[in-house]
Every structure is written in C-alpha cells, then in structure tokens.
Amino acid sequence: MADLIHVRRTCRLCDSPDLVCSVKLAEVPIVSPNVGTENDPSGQRLTRIVAPLDNYLCQKCGLNQL
C-alpha cells in the first residue's frame, strides 16, 4: 500500500531540492472503491489510506505546488 503515495522532494519545474512547506494541510483519504476500503457496522465503506496535501514553495524558481 505504501507504493500508492510518493512524496516528491524536488521542484516539479526546476528540479531543485530547495522546497519549503508553506502551508501544512490535513491528510485526505484516497477516494477509490478499490483502494484501502472496508465496511463499517452500518455497511458504509471507510477509507483507510490517506495522502498528504501540503503546499510547498520552491525557493529557487518560486513555484507553488502540492
């Protein structure tokens, strides 16, 4: 399951490793009927796998990215 999420450590535009987390956001569940779901007592499906949704700023080129 860990291979479903990849946290990038370089800028998507200039490939610089100089990224700063500018906004820390809550993790969000991956919404898919095929990934990490189970039934709760009421029969609803629960998502168990979450992905980070932090906002990063590249100090080299200024790109703002998730």
Helices and strands as residue ranges (DSSP letters): G 2-4, E 19-23, E 28-29, E 37-39, E 45-47, E 50-51, E 55-58, E 64-65
